[in-house]
Amino acid sequence: MDPIGSIKLRWLHGALHDVTYELARSRFQFAPHTWEPAINAYHCEKCVRICVDLAGVERSQIDLTVEPQRILIRGARELPEPTHAEGRAVRLLAMEIDYGPFEREVALPAEVEIDQASAEQRNGLLWISLPLKQ
């Protein structure tokens, strides 16, 4: 048995076993932190492509600022919760999905054409295309 895996398992069973949903929600809801979404960045022949993991974030909640040598991605994600039809949650078992305000700055390896930048959202991923300046 992997000792690290068993330590994590004991922590999950011990630390989270008695945490109720209401207590956890009130504790975390009033202290939002800024989190950083994960990215993949590619320097292609004609552009820089950046893929940002923003599952569950509405397009209207994303603010993208493009500058010649950096981009800034800001926004917010709502706390994902069960619907009323699924019944009231009585115990929080795990909370690993970041929510609240997010911000990610990416330095670019080369200067880009700001006016030709584009972005599209597919399957929870934001794809940003930044043509390289000639």
C-alpha positions in Angstrom: 0.0 0.0 0.0 1.2 3.5 -0.8 1.9 5.3 2.5 1.1 8.7 1.0 -2.2 7.5 -0.3 -3.1 6.0 3.0 -2.2 9.3 4.8 -4.5 11.2 2.4 -7.2 8.7 2.9 -7.0 9.0 6.7 -7.0 12.8 6.5 -10.2 12.7 4.3 -12.0 10.3 6.6 -10.9 12.0 9.8 -11.0 15.7 8.9 -14.0 15.8 6.6 -16.2 13.2 8.3 -18.0 15.6 10.7 -18.0 18.8 8.7 -21.6 19.7 7.9 -22.6 21.4 4.7 -24.0 24.6 6.4 -20.9 25.1 8.5 -18.5 24.7 5.5 -20.6 26.9 3.3 -20.9 29.8 5.7 -17.2 29.5 6.5 -16.0 29.5 2.9 -18.6 31.7 1.3 -17.6 34.9 3.2 -13.9 34.5 2.6 -13.5 34.2 -1.2 -9.9 34.0 -2.4 -8.6 34.8 -5.9 -7.6 31.6 -7.6 -5.7 30.9 -10.8 -7.2 28.7 -13.5 -4.9 26.1 -15.1 -3.5 26.8 -18.6 -1.7 25.2 -21.5 0.3 27.6 -23.6 1.7 26.9 -27.1 4.2 29.0 -29.2 3.1 28.1 -32.7 4.6 29.2 -36.1 2.2 32.1 -36.6 0.6 32.6 -33.2 0.5 31.9 -29.5 -2.4 29.7 -28.4 -3.5 29.6 -24.8 -6.0 27.1 -23.4 -7.6 28.1 -20.1 -9.6 25.6 -17.9 -12.7 27.6 -17.0 -15.3 24.8 -16.7 -18.6 26.2 -15.3 -17.7 29.9 -16.0 -20.2 31.8 -18.0 -18.8 33.7 -20.9 -20.2 37.0 -19.5 -18.1 36.4 -16.4 -14.7 36.4 -18.3 -12.7 39.6 -18.8 -9.7 39.2 -21.2 -7.1 41.9 -21.5 -4.5 41.5 -24.3 -1.4 43.6 -24.3 1.6 43.3 -26.7 3.6 40.9 -24.4 1.1 39.6 -21.8 -2.6 38.7 -21.3 -4.7 39.0 -18.2 -7.7 36.8 -17.6 -10.1 37.7 -14.9 -13.6 36.7 -13.8 -15.6 34.7 -11.3 -17.1 31.3 -11.0 -20.2 30.6 -8.9 -20.0 28.0 -6.2 -21.3 24.7 -7.8 -24.0 23.3 -5.5 -26.7 20.7 -5.8 -30.1 21.9 -7.1 -33.2 22.1 -4.9 -34.7 19.2 -6.9 -31.8 17.0 -5.7 -32.5 17.8 -2.1 -30.7 19.9 0.5 -27.1 18.9 1.1 -26.6 17.9 4.7 -22.9 17.1 4.7 -19.9 18.4 2.7 -17.8 15.4 1.6 -15.2 17.2 -0.4 -14.7 20.8 -1.8 -12.0 20.9 -4.4 -13.4 23.1 -7.2 -12.3 26.7 -6.9 -15.0 29.3 -7.0 -15.2 33.1 -6.6 -12.9 35.6 -8.3 -10.1 34.3 -10.5 -7.1 36.0 -12.2 -4.3 34.7 -14.3 -1.5 36.7 -16.0 0.5 35.1 -18.8 3.7 36.6 -20.1 4.0 36.1 -23.8 7.3 34.9 -25.4 6.9 37.4 -28.3 5.0 40.5 -29.2 1.5 39.8 -30.6 -1.0 41.7 -32.8 -3.5 42.9 -30.2 -6.2 43.9 -32.7 -6.2 40.4 -34.3 -6.5 38.4 -31.0 -9.5 36.1 -30.7 -11.0 33.8 -28.1 -13.6 31.0 -28.2 -15.1 28.9 -25.4 -15.5 25.1 -26.1 -16.3 22.3 -23.6 -15.4 24.4 -20.6 -12.1 25.6 -22.1 -11.3 29.1 -23.2 -9.0 29.0 -26.3 -7.1 32.3 -27.0 -5.4 32.9 -30.3 -2.8 35.6 -30.4 -1.1 36.2 -33.9 2.6 37.0 -33.7 3.7 40.5 -34.7 5.7 40.4 -37.9 
